[in-house]
Amino acid sequence: VAKDLGLQMPALSDRGVRVVSEGTRQYFSLHGKTGHLVTAERIDREQLCRLVEKCVLRCELIVEGQM
């Protein structure tokens, strides 16, 4: 994420960059030292999408500061 935005790691936290998932569980987060998008916890496809062939988890990247 840091590389895609063209920012160095300190700039991500300075701008309040965070990942927000739909629902109450946050499946993704930003790695504090690298700025990589990582899974925040184990994701069980069978539990999330039992009856659905195509399983999609949506998330948004929020940037509070100006780009």
matplotlib code that plots the C-alpha trace (Angstrom):
import matplotlib.pyplot as plt

x = [0.0, 2.8, 4.5, 1.3, 0.6, 4.2, 4.6, 7.3, 6.2, 6.2, 3.9, 1.3, 0.8, 1.1, -1.8, -3.9, -4.0, -6.0, -7.9, -11.6, -13.5, -17.3, -19.0, -17.6, -14.5, -11.4, -9.8, -7.0, -4.5, -1.4, 1.9, 3.5, 7.0, 6.5, 3.2, 2.1, -1.6, -1.8, -4.5, -5.2, -6.5, -7.1, -9.8, -12.0, -13.6, -16.0, -17.3, -17.7, -19.1, -20.6, -23.2, -21.5, -19.3, -17.4, -16.2, -15.3, -14.2, -14.4, -12.3, -11.5, -8.3, -9.0, -6.5, -7.3, -4.5, -4.2, -2.5]
y = [0.0, 2.4, 1.7, 2.1, 5.4, 6.6, 7.1, 6.1, 4.3, 7.3, 9.2, 6.5, 6.9, 10.7, 10.7, 8.4, 5.6, 2.6, -0.4, -0.8, -4.0, -4.4, -5.7, -6.0, -8.1, -6.5, -9.2, -6.9, -4.5, -2.6, -4.0, -1.3, -1.5, -2.4, -0.8, -4.1, -5.1, -8.3, -10.5, -9.5, -13.0, -16.4, -16.2, -19.3, -19.3, -22.2, -20.3, -16.9, -18.1, -21.6, -21.3, -18.8, -19.9, -16.5, -15.3, -11.6, -9.7, -5.9, -3.4, 0.3, 2.2, 5.4, 8.3, 11.2, 13.6, 15.3, 13.4]
z = [0.0, 0.9, -2.4, -4.4, -2.8, -3.3, 0.5, 3.0, 6.2, 8.5, 6.1, 6.3, 10.0, 9.8, 7.2, 9.3, 6.7, 7.7, 6.3, 7.0, 6.2, 5.9, 9.0, 12.5, 11.8, 10.4, 8.2, 6.8, 8.3, 7.3, 8.5, 10.7, 9.4, 5.6, 4.7, 3.2, 3.2, 5.4, 6.8, 10.4, 11.3, 9.7, 7.0, 6.7, 3.3, 4.2, 7.2, 5.3, 2.0, 2.5, -0.2, -2.5, -5.4, -5.6, -2.2, -2.0, 1.1, 0.5, 2.3, 2.0, 2.4, 4.4, 4.1, 6.5, 5.4, 2.1, -0.8]

ax = plt.figure().add_subplot(projection="3d")
ax.plot(x, y, z, "-o")
ax.set_aspect("equal")
plt.show()
